[in-house]
Amino acid sequence: MALCKSNQSTIARMIEKGISRIGRPLPDINAAAENVGKPEVAKLEKGLPTLATSPGAAPMVGFGTVMGMIWQHFTI
């Protein structure tokens, strides 16, 4: 418990919550750990739409570069 309290990572908080529930039924322990982890998952998923848009736009940027090089080649 002391090691978990000294470390402020997500997994440490989940393990600390699970250890604090030792002696209770397993579903209660699982629910307690999940309740600690859900806000952390929400924080991680917050930036995913922006990250997902980048690969979709990358080919268009590359295509524009290629078209620019072709245009420059024919105008020289």
mmCIF file of the N, C-alpha and C atoms, coordinates in Angstrom:
data_MODEL
# 
_entry.id   MODEL 
# 
loop_
_atom_site.group_PDB 
_atom_site.id 
_atom_site.type_symbol 
_atom_site.label_atom_id 
_atom_site.label_alt_id 
_atom_site.label_comp_id 
_atom_site.label_asym_id 
_atom_site.label_entity_id 
_atom_site.label_seq_id 
_atom_site.pdbx_PDB_ins_code 
_atom_site.Cartn_x 
_atom_site.Cartn_y 
_atom_site.Cartn_z 
_atom_site.occupancy 
_atom_site.B_iso_or_equiv 
_atom_site.pdbx_formal_charge 
_atom_site.auth_seq_id 
_atom_site.auth_comp_id 
_atom_site.auth_asym_id 
_atom_site.auth_atom_id 
_atom_site.pdbx_PDB_model_num 
ATOM 1   N N  . MET A 1 1  ? 0.829   -1.188  0.000   1.00 0.00 ? 1  MET A N  1 
ATOM 2   C CA . MET A 1 1  ? 0.000   0.000   0.000   1.00 0.00 ? 1  MET A CA 1 
ATOM 3   C C  . MET A 1 1  ? 0.876   1.255   0.000   1.00 0.00 ? 1  MET A C  1 
ATOM 4   N N  . ALA A 1 2  ? 1.965   1.231   0.773   1.00 0.00 ? 2  ALA A N  1 
ATOM 5   C CA . ALA A 1 2  ? 2.834   2.410   0.855   1.00 0.00 ? 2  ALA A CA 1 
ATOM 6   C C  . ALA A 1 2  ? 3.477   2.692   -0.500  1.00 0.00 ? 2  ALA A C  1 
ATOM 7   N N  . LEU A 1 3  ? 3.879   1.646   -1.197  1.00 0.00 ? 3  LEU A N  1 
ATOM 8   C CA . LEU A 1 3  ? 4.484   1.819   -2.522  1.00 0.00 ? 3  LEU A CA 1 
ATOM 9   C C  . LEU A 1 3  ? 3.473   2.410   -3.503  1.00 0.00 ? 3  LEU A C  1 
ATOM 10  N N  . CYS A 1 4  ? 2.250   1.941   -3.464  1.00 0.00 ? 4  CYS A N  1 
ATOM 11  C CA . CYS A 1 4  ? 1.198   2.474   -4.343  1.00 0.00 ? 4  CYS A CA 1 
ATOM 12  C C  . CYS A 1 4  ? 0.905   3.934   -4.017  1.00 0.00 ? 4  CYS A C  1 
ATOM 13  N N  . LYS A 1 5  ? 0.882   4.279   -2.736  1.00 0.00 ? 5  LYS A N  1 
ATOM 14  C CA . LYS A 1 5  ? 0.600   5.661   -2.350  1.00 0.00 ? 5  LYS A CA 1 
ATOM 15  C C  . LYS A 1 5  ? 1.728   6.608   -2.744  1.00 0.00 ? 5  LYS A C  1 
ATOM 16  N N  . SER A 1 6  ? 2.956   6.095   -2.770  1.00 0.00 ? 6  SER A N  1 
ATOM 17  C CA . SER A 1 6  ? 4.082   6.955   -3.132  1.00 0.00 ? 6  SER A CA 1 
ATOM 18  C C  . SER A 1 6  ? 4.195   7.155   -4.639  1.00 0.00 ? 6  SER A C  1 
ATOM 19  N N  . ASN A 1 7  ? 3.544   6.299   -5.418  1.00 0.00 ? 7  ASN A N  1 
ATOM 20  C CA . ASN A 1 7  ? 3.590   6.395   -6.880  1.00 0.00 ? 7  ASN A CA 1 
ATOM 21  C C  . ASN A 1 7  ? 2.225   6.873   -7.364  1.00 0.00 ? 7  ASN A C  1 
ATOM 22  N N  . GLN A 1 8  ? 2.182   7.921   -8.140  1.00 0.00 ? 8  GLN A N  1 
ATOM 23  C CA . GLN A 1 8  ? 0.910   8.499   -8.572  1.00 0.00 ? 8  GLN A CA 1 
ATOM 24  C C  . GLN A 1 8  ? 0.510   8.069   -9.985  1.00 0.00 ? 8  GLN A C  1 
ATOM 25  N N  . SER A 1 9  ? 0.935   6.890   -10.413 1.00 0.00 ? 9  SER A N  1 
ATOM 26  C CA . SER A 1 9  ? 0.541   6.409   -11.736 1.00 0.00 ? 9  SER A CA 1 
ATOM 27  C C  . SER A 1 9  ? -0.856  5.792   -11.669 1.00 0.00 ? 9  SER A C  1 
ATOM 28  N N  . THR A 1 10 ? -1.438  5.636   -12.829 1.00 0.00 ? 10 THR A N  1 
ATOM 29  C CA . THR A 1 10 ? -2.782  5.056   -12.916 1.00 0.00 ? 10 THR A CA 1 
ATOM 30  C C  . THR A 1 10 ? -2.808  3.643   -12.364 1.00 0.00 ? 10 THR A C  1 
ATOM 31  N N  . ILE A 1 11 ? -1.841  2.836   -12.772 1.00 0.00 ? 11 ILE A N  1 
ATOM 32  C CA . ILE A 1 11 ? -1.831  1.431   -12.336 1.00 0.00 ? 11 ILE A CA 1 
ATOM 33  C C  . ILE A 1 11 ? -1.626  1.341   -10.823 1.00 0.00 ? 11 ILE A C  1 
ATOM 34  N N  . ALA A 1 12 ? -0.829  2.239   -10.247 1.00 0.00 ? 12 ALA A N  1 
ATOM 35  C CA . ALA A 1 12 ? -0.637  2.231   -8.793  1.00 0.00 ? 12 ALA A CA 1 
ATOM 36  C C  . ALA A 1 12 ? -1.942  2.543   -8.068  1.00 0.00 ? 12 ALA A C  1 
ATOM 37  N N  . ARG A 1 13 ? -2.707  3.492   -8.593  1.00 0.00 ? 13 ARG A N  1 
ATOM 38  C CA . ARG A 1 13 ? -3.997  3.819   -7.963  1.00 0.00 ? 13 ARG A CA 1 
ATOM 39  C C  . ARG A 1 13 ? -4.970  2.648   -8.077  1.00 0.00 ? 13 ARG A C  1 
ATOM 40  N N  . MET A 1 14 ? -4.944  1.952   -9.210  1.00 0.00 ? 14 MET A N  1 
ATOM 41  C CA . MET A 1 14 ? -5.845  0.806   -9.384  1.00 0.00 ? 14 MET A CA 1 
ATOM 42  C C  . MET A 1 14 ? -5.463  -0.330  -8.447  1.00 0.00 ? 14 MET A C  1 
ATOM 43  N N  . ILE A 1 15 ? -4.172  -0.596  -8.327  1.00 0.00 ? 15 ILE A N  1 
ATOM 44  C CA . ILE A 1 15 ? -3.713  -1.673  -7.436  1.00 0.00 ? 15 ILE A CA 1 
ATOM 45  C C  . ILE A 1 15 ? -4.004  -1.322  -5.984  1.00 0.00 ? 15 ILE A C  1 
ATOM 46  N N  . GLU A 1 16 ? -3.785  -0.064  -5.617  1.00 0.00 ? 16 GLU A N  1 
ATOM 47  C CA . GLU A 1 16 ? -4.077  0.368   -4.248  1.00 0.00 ? 16 GLU A CA 1 
ATOM 48  C C  . GLU A 1 16 ? -5.551  0.161   -3.917  1.00 0.00 ? 16 GLU A C  1 
ATOM 49  N N  . LYS A 1 17 ? -6.429  0.501   -4.857  1.00 0.00 ? 17 LYS A N  1 
ATOM 50  C CA . LYS A 1 17 ? -7.863  0.325   -4.632  1.00 0.00 ? 17 LYS A CA 1 
ATOM 51  C C  . LYS A 1 17 ? -8.201  -1.164  -4.501  1.00 0.00 ? 17 LYS A C  1 
ATOM 52  N N  . GLY A 1 18 ? -7.568  -1.998  -5.333  1.00 0.00 ? 18 GLY A N  1 
ATOM 53  C CA . GLY A 1 18 ? -7.802  -3.433  -5.236  1.00 0.00 ? 18 GLY A CA 1 
ATOM 54  C C  . GLY A 1 18 ? -7.313  -4.021  -3.921  1.00 0.00 ? 18 GLY A C  1 
ATOM 55  N N  . ILE A 1 19 ? -6.118  -3.589  -3.486  1.00 0.00 ? 19 ILE A N  1 
ATOM 56  C CA . ILE A 1 19 ? -5.570  -4.078  -2.214  1.00 0.00 ? 19 ILE A CA 1 
ATOM 57  C C  . ILE A 1 19 ? -6.449  -3.644  -1.048  1.00 0.00 ? 19 ILE A C  1 
ATOM 58  N N  . SER A 1 20 ? -6.973  -2.449  -1.119  1.00 0.00 ? 20 SER A N  1 
ATOM 59  C CA . SER A 1 20 ? -7.818  -1.975  -0.017  1.00 0.00 ? 20 SER A CA 1 
ATOM 60  C C  . SER A 1 20 ? -9.116  -2.772  0.096   1.00 0.00 ? 20 SER A C  1 
ATOM 61  N N  . ARG A 1 21 ? -9.470  -3.499  -0.957  1.00 0.00 ? 21 ARG A N  1 
ATOM 62  C CA . ARG A 1 21 ? -10.708 -4.283  -0.958  1.00 0.00 ? 21 ARG A CA 1 
ATOM 63  C C  . ARG A 1 21 ? -10.466 -5.785  -0.712  1.00 0.00 ? 21 ARG A C  1 
ATOM 64  N N  . ILE A 1 22 ? -9.250  -6.149  -0.350  1.00 0.00 ? 22 ILE A N  1 
ATOM 65  C CA . ILE A 1 22 ? -8.942  -7.572  -0.104  1.00 0.00 ? 22 ILE A CA 1 
ATOM 66  C C  . ILE A 1 22 ? -9.864  -8.109  0.984   1.00 0.00 ? 22 ILE A C  1 
ATOM 67  N N  . GLY A 1 23 ? -10.398 -9.278  0.731   1.00 0.00 ? 23 GLY A N  1 
ATOM 68  C CA . GLY A 1 23 ? -11.322 -9.906  1.665   1.00 0.00 ? 23 GLY A CA 1 
ATOM 69  C C  . GLY A 1 23 ? -12.769 -9.781  1.220   1.00 0.00 ? 23 GLY A C  1 
ATOM 70  N N  . ARG A 1 24 ? -13.002 -8.920  0.270   1.00 0.00 ? 24 ARG A N  1 
ATOM 71  C CA . ARG A 1 24 ? -14.354 -8.771  -0.275  1.00 0.00 ? 24 ARG A CA 1 
ATOM 72  C C  . ARG A 1 24 ? -14.500 -9.659  -1.501  1.00 0.00 ? 24 ARG A C  1 
ATOM 73  N N  . PRO A 1 25 ? -15.710 -9.842  -1.991  1.00 0.00 ? 25 PRO A N  1 
ATOM 74  C CA . PRO A 1 25 ? -15.901 -10.669 -3.196  1.00 0.00 ? 25 PRO A CA 1 
ATOM 75  C C  . PRO A 1 25 ? -15.150 -10.083 -4.397  1.00 0.00 ? 25 PRO A C  1 
ATOM 76  N N  . LEU A 1 26 ? -14.693 -10.961 -5.263  1.00 0.00 ? 26 LEU A N  1 
ATOM 77  C CA . LEU A 1 26 ? -13.909 -10.565 -6.435  1.00 0.00 ? 26 LEU A CA 1 
ATOM 78  C C  . LEU A 1 26 ? -14.633 -9.544  -7.318  1.00 0.00 ? 26 LEU A C  1 
ATOM 79  N N  . PRO A 1 27 ? -15.950 -9.676  -7.570  1.00 0.00 ? 27 PRO A N  1 
ATOM 80  C CA . PRO A 1 27 ? -16.617 -8.648  -8.379  1.00 0.00 ? 27 PRO A CA 1 
ATOM 81  C C  . PRO A 1 27 ? -16.529 -7.242  -7.766  1.00 0.00 ? 27 PRO A C  1 
ATOM 82  N N  . ASP A 1 28 ? -16.540 -7.160  -6.426  1.00 0.00 ? 28 ASP A N  1 
ATOM 83  C CA . ASP A 1 28 ? -16.398 -5.849  -5.774  1.00 0.00 ? 28 ASP A CA 1 
ATOM 84  C C  . ASP A 1 28 ? -15.009 -5.267  -6.006  1.00 0.00 ? 28 ASP A C  1 
ATOM 85  N N  . ILE A 1 29 ? -14.005 -6.118  -5.947  1.00 0.00 ? 29 ILE A N  1 
ATOM 86  C CA . ILE A 1 29 ? -12.624 -5.667  -6.183  1.00 0.00 ? 29 ILE A CA 1 
ATOM 87  C C  . ILE A 1 29 ? -12.477 -5.204  -7.624  1.00 0.00 ? 29 ILE A C  1 
ATOM 88  N N  . ASN A 1 30 ? -13.002 -5.981  -8.564  1.00 0.00 ? 30 ASN A N  1 
ATOM 89  C CA . ASN A 1 30 ? -12.930 -5.597  -9.981  1.00 0.00 ? 30 ASN A CA 1 
ATOM 90  C C  . ASN A 1 30 ? -13.649 -4.277  -10.237 1.00 0.00 ? 30 ASN A C  1 
ATOM 91  N N  . ALA A 1 31 ? -14.818 -4.104  -9.649  1.00 0.00 ? 31 ALA A N  1 
ATOM 92  C CA . ALA A 1 31 ? -15.584 -2.873  -9.845  1.00 0.00 ? 31 ALA A CA 1 
ATOM 93  C C  . ALA A 1 31 ? -14.826 -1.671  -9.290  1.00 0.00 ? 31 ALA A C  1 
ATOM 94  N N  . ALA A 1 32 ? -14.184 -1.838  -8.142  1.00 0.00 ? 32 ALA A N  1 
ATOM 95  C CA . ALA A 1 32 ? -13.432 -0.733  -7.539  1.00 0.00 ? 32 ALA A CA 1 
ATOM 96  C C  . ALA A 1 32 ? -12.259 -0.337  -8.434  1.00 0.00 ? 32 ALA A C  1 
ATOM 97  N N  . ALA A 1 33 ? -11.534 -1.322  -8.976  1.00 0.00 ? 33 ALA A N  1 
ATOM 98  C CA . ALA A 1 33 ? -10.402 -1.033  -9.855  1.00 0.00 ? 33 ALA A CA 1 
ATOM 99  C C  . ALA A 1 33 ? -10.878 -0.378  -11.152 1.00 0.00 ? 33 ALA A C  1 
ATOM 100 N N  . GLU A 1 34 ? -11.988 -0.844  -11.681 1.00 0.00 ? 34 GLU A N  1 
ATOM 101 C CA . GLU A 1 34 ? -12.530 -0.248  -12.913 1.00 0.00 ? 34 GLU A CA 1 
ATOM 102 C C  . GLU A 1 34 ? -12.977 1.194   -12.683 1.00 0.00 ? 34 GLU A C  1 
ATOM 103 N N  . ASN A 1 35 ? -13.555 1.475   -11.527 1.00 0.00 ? 35 ASN A N  1 
ATOM 104 C CA . ASN A 1 35 ? -13.984 2.837   -11.225 1.00 0.00 ? 35 ASN A CA 1 
ATOM 105 C C  . ASN A 1 35 ? -12.809 3.803   -11.154 1.00 0.00 ? 35 ASN A C  1 
ATOM 106 N N  . VAL A 1 36 ? -11.661 3.324   -10.737 1.00 0.00 ? 36 VAL A N  1 
ATOM 107 C CA . VAL A 1 36 ? -10.462 4.158   -10.712 1.00 0.00 ? 36 VAL A CA 1 
ATOM 108 C C  . VAL A 1 36 ? -9.929  4.338   -12.130 1.00 0.00 ? 36 VAL A C  1 
ATOM 109 N N  . GLY A 1 37 ? -10.000 3.293   -12.947 1.00 0.00 ? 37 GLY A N  1 
ATOM 110 C CA . GLY A 1 37 ? -9.423  3.331   -14.289 1.00 0.00 ? 37 GLY A CA 1 
ATOM 111 C C  . GLY A 1 37 ? -10.249 4.077   -15.323 1.00 0.00 ? 37 GLY A C  1 
ATOM 112 N N  . LYS A 1 38 ? -11.551 4.137   -15.167 1.00 0.00 ? 38 LYS A N  1 
ATOM 113 C CA . LYS A 1 38 ? -12.416 4.770   -16.177 1.00 0.00 ? 38 LYS A CA 1 
ATOM 114 C C  . LYS A 1 38 ? -12.073 6.235   -16.445 1.00 0.00 ? 38 LYS A C  1 
ATOM 115 N N  . PRO A 1 39 ? -11.862 7.063   -15.418 1.00 0.00 ? 39 PRO A N  1 
ATOM 116 C CA . PRO A 1 39 ? -11.481 8.459   -15.723 1.00 0.00 ? 39 PRO A CA 1 
ATOM 117 C C  . PRO A 1 39 ? -10.142 8.557   -16.458 1.00 0.00 ? 39 PRO A C  1 
ATOM 118 N N  . GLU A 1 40 ? -9.237  7.645   -16.157 1.00 0.00 ? 40 GLU A N  1 
ATOM 119 C CA . GLU A 1 40 ? -7.940  7.660   -16.834 1.00 0.00 ? 40 GLU A CA 1 
ATOM 120 C C  . GLU A 1 40 ? -8.100  7.315   -18.317 1.00 0.00 ? 40 GLU A C  1 
ATOM 121 N N  . VAL A 1 41 ? -8.943  6.361   -18.614 1.00 0.00 ? 41 VAL A N  1 
ATOM 122 C CA . VAL A 1 41 ? -9.205  5.994   -20.010 1.00 0.00 ? 41 VAL A CA 1 
ATOM 123 C C  . VAL A 1 41 ? -9.844  7.171   -20.742 1.00 0.00 ? 41 VAL A C  1 
ATOM 124 N N  . ALA A 1 42 ? -10.745 7.858   -20.081 1.00 0.00 ? 42 ALA A N  1 
ATOM 125 C CA . ALA A 1 42 ? -11.395 9.024   -20.701 1.00 0.00 ? 42 ALA A CA 1 
ATOM 126 C C  . ALA A 1 42 ? -10.365 10.099  -21.032 1.00 0.00 ? 42 ALA A C  1 
ATOM 127 N N  . LYS A 1 43 ? -9.385  10.316  -20.138 1.00 0.00 ? 43 LYS A N  1 
ATOM 128 C CA . LYS A 1 43 ? -8.328  11.301  -20.402 1.00 0.00 ? 43 LYS A CA 1 
ATOM 129 C C  . LYS A 1 43 ? -7.491  10.888  -21.608 1.00 0.00 ? 43 LYS A C  1 
ATOM 130 N N  . LEU A 1 44 ? -7.197  9.597   -21.719 1.00 0.00 ? 44 LEU A N  1 
ATOM 131 C CA . LEU A 1 44 ? -6.383  9.111   -22.840 1.00 0.00 ? 44 LEU A CA 1 
ATOM 132 C C  . LEU A 1 44 ? -7.128  9.200   -24.165 1.00 0.00 ? 44 LEU A C  1 
ATOM 133 N N  . GLU A 1 45 ? -8.430  8.967   -24.136 1.00 0.00 ? 45 GLU A N  1 
ATOM 134 C CA . GLU A 1 45 ? -9.224  8.989   -25.368 1.00 0.00 ? 45 GLU A CA 1 
ATOM 135 C C  . GLU A 1 45 ? -9.569  10.402  -25.824 1.00 0.00 ? 45 GLU A C  1 
ATOM 136 N N  . LYS A 1 46 ? -9.306  11.397  -25.000 1.00 0.00 ? 46 LYS A N  1 
ATOM 137 C CA . LYS A 1 46 ? -9.690  12.766  -25.306 1.00 0.00 ? 46 LYS A CA 1 
ATOM 138 C C  . LYS A 1 46 ? -9.040  13.283  -26.595 1.00 0.00 ? 46 LYS A C  1 
ATOM 139 N N  . GLY A 1 47 ? -7.804  12.939  -26.867 1.00 0.00 ? 47 GLY A N  1 
ATOM 140 C CA . GLY A 1 47 ? -7.112  13.453  -28.040 1.00 0.00 ? 47 GLY A CA 1 
ATOM 141 C C  . GLY A 1 47 ? -7.184  12.558  -29.262 1.00 0.00 ? 47 GLY A C  1 
ATOM 142 N N  . LEU A 1 48 ? -7.901  11.466  -29.193 1.00 0.00 ? 48 LEU A N  1 
ATOM 143 C CA . LEU A 1 48 ? -7.929  10.521  -30.311 1.00 0.00 ? 48 LEU A CA 1 
ATOM 144 C C  . LEU A 1 48 ? -8.558  11.058  -31.597 1.00 0.00 ? 48 LEU A C  1 
ATOM 145 N N  . PRO A 1 49 ? -9.624  11.846  -31.563 1.00 0.00 ? 49 PRO A N  1 
ATOM 146 C CA . PRO A 1 49 ? -10.172 12.343  -32.840 1.00 0.00 ? 49 PRO A CA 1 
ATOM 147 C C  . PRO A 1 49 ? -9.159  13.167  -33.636 1.00 0.00 ? 49 PRO A C  1 
ATOM 148 N N  . THR A 1 50 ? -8.386  13.993  -32.963 1.00 0.00 ? 50 THR A N  1 
ATOM 149 C CA . THR A 1 50 ? -7.357  14.780  -33.647 1.00 0.00 ? 50 THR A CA 1 
ATOM 150 C C  . THR A 1 50 ? -6.297  13.867  -34.230 1.00 0.00 ? 50 THR A C  1 
ATOM 151 N N  . LEU A 1 51 ? -5.898  12.886  -33.456 1.00 0.00 ? 51 LEU A N  1 
ATOM 152 C CA . LEU A 1 51 ? -4.885  11.941  -33.922 1.00 0.00 ? 51 LEU A CA 1 
ATOM 153 C C  . LEU A 1 51 ? -5.397  11.131  -35.108 1.00 0.00 ? 51 LEU A C  1 
ATOM 154 N N  . ALA A 1 52 ? -6.654  10.780  -35.118 1.00 0.00 ? 52 ALA A N  1 
ATOM 155 C CA . ALA A 1 52 ? -7.239  10.001  -36.209 1.00 0.00 ? 52 ALA A CA 1 
ATOM 156 C C  . ALA A 1 52 ? -7.377  10.827  -37.487 1.00 0.00 ? 52 ALA A C  1 
ATOM 157 N N  . THR A 1 53 ? -7.521  12.132  -37.364 1.00 0.00 ? 53 THR A N  1 
ATOM 158 C CA . THR A 1 53 ? -7.663  12.996  -38.530 1.00 0.00 ? 53 THR A CA 1 
ATOM 159 C C  . THR A 1 53 ? -6.342  13.162  -39.278 1.00 0.00 ? 53 THR A C  1 
ATOM 160 N N  . SER A 1 54 ? -5.250  13.173  -38.565 1.00 0.00 ? 54 SER A N  1 
ATOM 161 C CA . SER A 1 54 ? -3.934  13.400  -39.182 1.00 0.00 ? 54 SER A CA 1 
ATOM 162 C C  . SER A 1 54 ? -3.596  12.391  -40.279 1.00 0.00 ? 54 SER A C  1 
ATOM 163 N N  . PRO A 1 55 ? -3.725  11.093  -40.054 1.00 0.00 ? 55 PRO A N  1 
ATOM 164 C CA . PRO A 1 55 ? -3.413  10.152  -41.138 1.00 0.00 ? 55 PRO A CA 1 
ATOM 165 C C  . PRO A 1 55 ? -4.357  10.289  -42.330 1.00 0.00 ? 55 PRO A C  1 
ATOM 166 N N  . GLY A 1 56 ? -5.581  10.714  -42.086 1.00 0.00 ? 56 GLY A N  1 
ATOM 167 C CA . GLY A 1 56 ? -6.524  10.891  -43.187 1.00 0.00 ? 56 GLY A CA 1 
ATOM 168 C C  . GLY A 1 56 ? -6.155  12.070  -44.073 1.00 0.00 ? 56 GLY A C  1 
ATOM 169 N N  . ALA A 1 57 ? -5.583  13.104  -43.473 1.00 0.00 ? 57 ALA A N  1 
ATOM 170 C CA . ALA A 1 57 ? -5.221  14.301  -44.230 1.00 0.00 ? 57 ALA A CA 1 
ATOM 171 C C  . ALA A 1 57 ? -3.844  14.187  -44.874 1.00 0.00 ? 57 ALA A C  1 
ATOM 172 N N  . ALA A 1 58 ? -2.997  13.316  -44.395 1.00 0.00 ? 58 ALA A N  1 
ATOM 173 C CA . ALA A 1 58 ? -1.619  13.211  -44.888 1.00 0.00 ? 58 ALA A CA 1 
ATOM 174 C C  . ALA A 1 58 ? -1.532  12.923  -46.386 1.00 0.00 ? 58 ALA A C  1 
ATOM 175 N N  . PRO A 1 59 ? -2.317  12.017  -46.951 1.00 0.00 ? 59 PRO A N  1 
ATOM 176 C CA . PRO A 1 59 ? -2.210  11.786  -48.395 1.00 0.00 ? 59 PRO A CA 1 
ATOM 177 C C  . PRO A 1 59 ? -2.561  13.024  -49.222 1.00 0.00 ? 59 PRO A C  1 
ATOM 178 N N  . MET A 1 60 ? -3.504  13.810  -48.732 1.00 0.00 ? 60 MET A N  1 
ATOM 179 C CA . MET A 1 60 ? -3.875  15.023  -49.480 1.00 0.00 ? 60 MET A CA 1 
ATOM 180 C C  . MET A 1 60 ? -2.727  16.024  -49.498 1.00 0.00 ? 60 MET A C  1 
ATOM 181 N N  . VAL A 1 61 ? -2.018  16.142  -48.395 1.00 0.00 ? 61 VAL A N  1 
ATOM 182 C CA . VAL A 1 61 ? -0.870  17.045  -48.329 1.00 0.00 ? 61 VAL A CA 1 
ATOM 183 C C  . VAL A 1 61 ? 0.223   16.541  -49.260 1.00 0.00 ? 61 VAL A C  1 
ATOM 184 N N  . GLY A 1 62 ? 0.469   15.248  -49.256 1.00 0.00 ? 62 GLY A N  1 
ATOM 185 C CA . GLY A 1 62 ? 1.481   14.662  -50.145 1.00 0.00 ? 62 GLY A CA 1 
ATOM 186 C C  . GLY A 1 62 ? 1.098   14.822  -51.601 1.00 0.00 ? 62 GLY A C  1 
ATOM 187 N N  . PHE A 1 63 ? -0.174  14.653  -51.918 1.00 0.00 ? 63 PHE A N  1 
ATOM 188 C CA . PHE A 1 63 ? -0.627  14.806  -53.294 1.00 0.00 ? 63 PHE A CA 1 
ATOM 189 C C  . PHE A 1 63 ? -0.433  16.243  -53.758 1.00 0.00 ? 63 PHE A C  1 
ATOM 190 N N  . GLY A 1 64 ? -0.679  17.206  -52.885 1.00 0.00 ? 64 GLY A N  1 
ATOM 191 C CA . GLY A 1 64 ? -0.468  18.609  -53.220 1.00 0.00 ? 64 GLY A CA 1 
ATOM 192 C C  . GLY A 1 64 ? 0.990   18.906  -53.497 1.00 0.00 ? 64 GLY A C  1 
ATOM 193 N N  . THR A 1 65 ? 1.882   18.273  -52.766 1.00 0.00 ? 65 THR A N  1 
ATOM 194 C CA . THR A 1 65 ? 3.320   18.461  -52.979 1.00 0.00 ? 65 THR A CA 1 
ATOM 195 C C  . THR A 1 65 ? 3.727   17.905  -54.332 1.00 0.00 ? 65 THR A C  1 
ATOM 196 N N  . VAL A 1 66 ? 3.243   16.737  -54.669 1.00 0.00 ? 66 VAL A N  1 
ATOM 197 C CA . VAL A 1 66 ? 3.568   16.123  -55.959 1.00 0.00 ? 66 VAL A CA 1 
ATOM 198 C C  . VAL A 1 66 ? 3.011   16.971  -57.096 1.00 0.00 ? 66 VAL A C  1 
ATOM 199 N N  . MET A 1 67 ? 1.790   17.434  -56.957 1.00 0.00 ? 67 MET A N  1 
ATOM 200 C CA . MET A 1 67 ? 1.198   18.276  -57.998 1.00 0.00 ? 67 MET A CA 1 
ATOM 201 C C  . MET A 1 67 ? 1.989   19.582  -58.151 1.00 0.00 ? 67 MET A C  1 
ATOM 202 N N  . GLY A 1 68 ? 2.452   20.142  -57.045 1.00 0.00 ? 68 GLY A N  1 
ATOM 203 C CA . GLY A 1 68 ? 3.258   21.348  -57.106 1.00 0.00 ? 68 GLY A CA 1 
ATOM 204 C C  . GLY A 1 68 ? 4.571   21.122  -57.839 1.00 0.00 ? 68 GLY A C  1 
ATOM 205 N N  . MET A 1 69 ? 5.195   19.983  -57.589 1.00 0.00 ? 69 MET A N  1 
ATOM 206 C CA . MET A 1 69 ? 6.457   19.669  -58.283 1.00 0.00 ? 69 MET A CA 1 
ATOM 207 C C  . MET A 1 69 ? 6.219   19.479  -59.775 1.00 0.00 ? 69 MET A C  1 
ATOM 208 N N  . ILE A 1 70 ? 5.134   18.827  -60.154 1.00 0.00 ? 70 ILE A N  1 
ATOM 209 C CA . ILE A 1 70 ? 4.808   18.637  -61.573 1.00 0.00 ? 70 ILE A CA 1 
ATOM 210 C C  . ILE A 1 70 ? 4.517   19.996  -62.214 1.00 0.00 ? 70 ILE A C  1 
ATOM 211 N N  . TRP A 1 71 ? 3.755   20.824  -61.523 1.00 0.00 ? 71 TRP A N  1 
ATOM 212 C CA . TRP A 1 71 ? 3.423   22.153  -62.056 1.00 0.00 ? 71 TRP A CA 1 
ATOM 213 C C  . TRP A 1 71 ? 4.699   22.969  -62.261 1.00 0.00 ? 71 TRP A C  1 
ATOM 214 N N  . GLN A 1 72 ? 5.602   22.915  -61.294 1.00 0.00 ? 72 GLN A N  1 
ATOM 215 C CA . GLN A 1 72 ? 6.847   23.683  -61.391 1.00 0.00 ? 72 GLN A CA 1 
ATOM 216 C C  . GLN A 1 72 ? 7.692   23.149  -62.530 1.00 0.00 ? 72 GLN A C  1 
ATOM 217 N N  . HIS A 1 73 ? 7.711   21.867  -62.773 1.00 0.00 ? 73 HIS A N  1 
ATOM 218 C CA . HIS A 1 73 ? 8.499   21.269  -63.837 1.00 0.00 ? 73 HIS A CA 1 
ATOM 219 C C  . HIS A 1 73 ? 8.026   21.771  -65.216 1.00 0.00 ? 73 HIS A C  1 
ATOM 220 N N  . PHE A 1 74 ? 6.713   21.878  -65.390 1.00 0.00 ? 74 PHE A N  1 
ATOM 221 C CA . PHE A 1 74 ? 6.186   22.300  -66.687 1.00 0.00 ? 74 PHE A CA 1 
ATOM 222 C C  . PHE A 1 74 ? 6.216   23.802  -66.878 1.00 0.00 ? 74 PHE A C  1 
ATOM 223 N N  . THR A 1 75 ? 6.384   24.586  -65.833 1.00 0.00 ? 75 THR A N  1 
ATOM 224 C CA . THR A 1 75 ? 6.399   26.022  -65.980 1.00 0.00 ? 75 THR A CA 1 
ATOM 225 C C  . THR A 1 75 ? 7.816   26.587  -66.138 1.00 0.00 ? 75 THR A C  1 
ATOM 226 N N  . ILE A 1 76 ? 8.806   25.755  -65.959 1.00 0.00 ? 76 ILE A N  1 
ATOM 227 C CA . ILE A 1 76 ? 10.198  26.231  -66.094 1.00 0.00 ? 76 ILE A CA 1 
ATOM 228 C C  . ILE A 1 76 ? 10.648  26.191  -67.521 1.00 0.00 ? 76 ILE A C  1 
# 
